């Protein structure tokens, strides 16, 4: 399954990933500075949520593209079953 993010979708995913990147850099800095454990865990949880949201956005786009292919008759029954299995594994990987 090839990912084809366009315009606003791409921008939203990249923004979420950049936010997570900044939050992870903050976590590293906090650990190096010996900051309070609760503050570090709170920041780490925020980074995790940002990554999860980016992952779900990517999966949702893939699902939408997959469904479009099915509706257009581009996929056989076997292809649909394989795609369903792959998408299910992707969802579960983020759960």
PyMOL commands that set and color helices and strands:
alter all, ss='L'
color gray80, all
select helices_A, chain A and resi 7-32+37-71+77-94
alter helices_A, ss='H'
color red, helices_A
deselect
rebuild
show_as cartoon
